[in-house]
Amino acid sequence: MSLYSFGLEPLSCQAWNKDRTQIAISPNSNVVHIYQKEEKNWTKIHELKEHSGRITGIDWAPESNRIVTCASDRNAYVWTLKDGAWKPTLVLVRINRAATCVKWSPLENKFALGSGAKLVSVCYFEKENDWWLSKHIKKGICSTVLSLDWHPNNVLLAAGSADLHCRVFSTYIKEIEDKPGPTPWGSKMPFGEMLLENKECGGWVHSMAFSPSGDTLAWVSHNSSISITDATCNKEVTQLSTDYLPLLSLLYISETEIVAAGHDCCPYMFLYKGPGQLEFVKKLGMTKQSSKNSMSAMQHFRNLDKKATTDEDDNELNTLHQNSITQLCVVEGEKCKVEKFSSVGLDGSMVLWELKP
């Protein structure tokens, strides 16, 4: 495990390039900072400045080396590296509320964007007019879309929202892709078709993810629960209520293992053995020893400022992160066998976590 600090501002989202030598993060502002790894340090090499509102989502397409960003200014941009500088292209997302999340599809020929406009924008590039267009999915969505994830087949899209529902939609766009074959989730997949609607999520759906095979879908809700629906077993839902604070992000690290983290400031591992068999495995990370006596006065006061505490109260947590974890990302390994993942949090820090076999 390695801890890196990127300042005092909260880190709201992150994305890695293909070889994991660069990371794009947003310090809770309208700017994206791109850092490059140099030995043991991270050096800022680019700043993406085009949004006028707080950035809410970043995703980096590994093969095409394009970055997509979205923000509360209701806009999305696709960034392309040309002559050593990142150039933005505005996307016609056609929304009247803040964008909340964005994610490239596995084949990188389209991306999905969630927003407060009670819809999902599926965006694709139209070569004839040389611009990014969007098609809207509105069916059944009654509130802000908070989380998205793509099925491995590049067509199905999971969306979790603040109406306490999670749904799976088809995003088949005949202009850019071949007709998809049947899946355990369904066989008829015209654009916008809803293949799953779970109405008992118990709270805002903060994060969701398909398994590496795409046969199961997991999500975490604001009622401190983690749930899985299994398409191979009639879409049966298994829910595990925890005693922890709400989880904000989750990640499949194998076909049956999941890592989730949130307001408790540390990741937890869960194991899914089949319908009705979802269990907590362990808490990840080591206990952090107090470093108050060995740090300089300047560093001490910076830490107090990070945690909004006073000098009289020693409220240091015994976890590497000192505030809520906002997002988890794969760093090494395939989705079916993740070897290392990263977490960013409201304490302005990033942690690299190694998963030992």
N, C-alpha and C positions, 0 to 999 in steps of 0.2 A: 504494500500500500504506500502511496506517495501523495503528499499534500502540497498543493500549490496555491498561492494567494494571488489574485488579480486585482487587489485594491479593496476599498471599503464598500463599494456599491454592490447590491445584490446581483447575482447572475440569474437571469430569467430563462435563458435557453442556450443551447450549445449545438454544434455540429462539427464533425471531423471530415478531413479530406480523405482520399482513398488510402494513402499509405500511412495515415495517422501522424504525419509530421507537422500538420497545421490544424488549429482549432479556431472556429468562429464562435464568438460569444457576444452577448449583449449585456452591458452593465445596467439593465433596467432603464434604458434611455432610447433615443431614436437613432443610435449609431451602433454598427456592428464592428467589433474589433477582431482582427485576424492575427493570431500569434503563431510563431514558428518555434519548434523545439530546437534549441542549441545547447548540446550537452545536457546539463541539468537545469537550465533556465529556459524561460519562454520569453521571446522578444516580439513586440508588436511590429508587424510589417505592413499592415493595411488597415484603413478605416473606411467602412462603407457608409457614406452619408447621402441619403436621398429621402428617407422617410421624415415626416414632420411629427409623427406620433411615436409613442413607446412601442418598441419592437416586441412582438408576442410570439414569433415563431421563426426558426431558421432550419433549413435542411440543405445538405450538400450532396449533390449527385456525384458518386465516385467515378463513374466511367466517363461521363461527359464533362466533368469538372465545372458544373454550374451550381450556383447557390441561389436558392429562392428564399426570400424574406417576406414577412407580412407584419402589419403593425396596426395600432389603434387608429391610424389615419385613414383606414378603410382601403388601403392600397397594398399591392404585392408587386415585387420586382424580381426579375430573373437576372442574375449577375453573371457576366462572362469575362474571363481574364483575357485581355488583349493588350499586347505591348507592355506587359508588366503592371497593368492597372485594371481594376474591376469596373466594367461598364454596365450600368443598369438598363433594363428594358421594362417599361411599365406593362403590367398585365391588366386586361380588361375584365376585372372580376365582377363588376356590376353589383356591389353591395352598398347598403346605406347604414351599416353599423360596423363597429370595429371588427377587424379580423382577429382571430384568436389562436389559430394553429395552422401549420402547413406541412405537407409531407410529399416527397417525390414517390412515384410508383416504382416498382422493382425494375421495370425496363426503361425508366427515366424518359418516357415519351409523353408523360402528363403528370400533373400533381393535383392534390386535393387541398382545399382551403376551407377551414371552418370559420364561422363568424357569429356575431350577435344578431344577424338578420334572419335567423331561424332557417338556415339553408347551408348546403355544402356546394362550393364552386369547384367543378372539375375542369382544370385548365389544360389546354393543349396548344401546340404551335401549328398555325396555318401557314404553310409555305407560300401559297399564292399571294397572300397579302402581307407576309413577313411580320406577323404579330401573334401575340398569345391571346386566344379566345377562351371563354368559359361557358360551361353548361351547368345549370342549377339543378340540384336535387332538393326538393322541399317536402316530399311526402312524409307526413306524420310528425315532422320536427316542430315542436312547440316552444322551444327556447334556445338559448345560446349553445352552439356546438363547441365543446371544450376539448375534445380529443379525437384523433383519427389514427387509423392504421390500415395498411394495404395487405390483402391476401397475396400469397406468392404467385397466383395466376395473373396478376396485374389487372384484374377486372373487378373483383369484389373489394369493397371498402367498408370498414367498420367505423361508426361514428357514435361517440358518447356525448350526451348533452346535459344541460342544467334542468331539463324536464324529467330527470331521474330515469331516462330510458337509454338503452343502447340498441343500435340498429346495424344491420348489414345491408348494403345497397350494391346494385350492379352499376358499373361505370363504363359499360361497353360503348365505345365510340366507333362506329363503322368506318368513319373517314380515315382512321389512323391505325386500325388493328383488325386482326382476323376474328371471326366469330368464335367465342369461347366454347369449350366443351363442358359437359355436365360436371358438377362437383357435389360433395355431400351436402352443401348448403342449398343447392337447387340446380335445375337444368335450364329453365327459361330465364334469360338474363338480358332483356332490353334495358336501355339506359334508364336509371331511376327506379328499377324494380326493387322492392324491399323484400329481402329473403329472410330476415330475422327482425323481430321487435320484442325486446325484453322489457317489461313494464315494472319489474320489481328490483331495480338496482339499489334502492334504499337511500340514495343521495346523489349529488352531482357526480357524474362520471368523469373523474380527473384524468385517467389514462387507460389505454387499452392496447392489446397486442394479440396478433395471430401467432399460433405456434409455428415452428419451422415448416411443418407439413401443411399448415392451414386448416387442419381438422378441428382444432379447438380455438376458442377466443377467450382471453382473460381480460378482466377490467377491475379497477379499484374505484371505490366510491367514497363520498364524504362521510358515510356512516361507519368508517373504519373497517370495511369489509373488503374481501377479495373474492371474485367470482369467476367461474369458468363455465362456458357452455360448449358441449361436445356435439359436433355435427354428425358424428358417426353413431350417436346414441339418441336419435330423435331430438337433437338440440336440447338435451336435458341440462339444466343449470345446477351447478354445485356452488354454494356460497359458504364462505368461512368468515364469521365475525371475529374480530380480534379485539384485544384490550389496548391496542396502541392508538396513538393519535392518527388522524386520517392520512392515508398514503396518497402521494401525488403522482408517482411515476412507477411503471413496472416494465420488466424486460424478461423475455424468455431467454434462458441460457442453455437450454436443451429442450427436447420435445416434452419433457415432463417437469422440468424445474423452472421456477420463476423467482426473480429478484424484484422486490418492491421497496420503495423508500418514500419518505414524506416528512411530516412535521416532527417525527421522533428523531430526525437528524442522523439516522443510520439505516443501512439496508437490511432487509430481512429476506430469508430464503424460504420458499414454499414448494411443496411437492404434490403433484396431481397424479393419482394412481388409477383414476377412472371415475365414473359418475358416483357422487356421494363420498369420494375419498380425496379430499383436499386438506392438507395438514401443514402446520408450521414446522420448519426444520431447525433453523438456527438464526441467530443474529450474527451478521458479518462484521468484521473489524475487531480491533483490539482496544482495550481500555486506554484512553489517553491520560498520560501522567501530567500533573500540573507543572507548567513551565514558568510560573510566575517569578520564581526566585532567580532563574537564569536569563531572563529577558531584560533588555534595556528599558529605561523609563519611557522612551518614545514608543517602543513596541507595545508596552503595557497599556499606555493610554489609547493607542490605536485599537487594541483589542477591546477595551472598554467601550469605545465609540461604536465598534462593530456590533456589540451585543446590547447597546443602550443600557449599560449598567454603571453603577457608581463605584468609586474606589473602596467604599466601605463594605460592599457586598462582593464576595467572591462567588460568582454564579457560573463559573466555567463548567461546561458539560464534559462528561467523560467519553465523548465521541470525537472523531476527527472533525466532522462538521460541527460548527457552533450555532447553526440555525437551520431552518427547514431545507431539505433537499428538493430541488425543483424539477430535475430531469436526469435520467440515466441514458447512457449511450454505449453501444458496443465499441470496443477499442481493438481487441485481438480475437481471432477465431471466427468461425462461421456461426450463424444463428443457432444451428443445431448443437454446437459445442463451443460456447463462449469461454475464452480463457482470461480475458481482462475486460473490464468495463469502467466507465467514468461516471462521476456524479458532480453536479454543480449545485450550489445552494445560495441562500439569501445572505450567507456570511461572506460572499465574494470569493469563495474558494472552490477549487476543483480537486477531487480525489480520484486517483487511479487504483482500482481494486483488482487484485489478482485472485483468480479462482483456482485453488489447488485441486488436482485430481484426487 
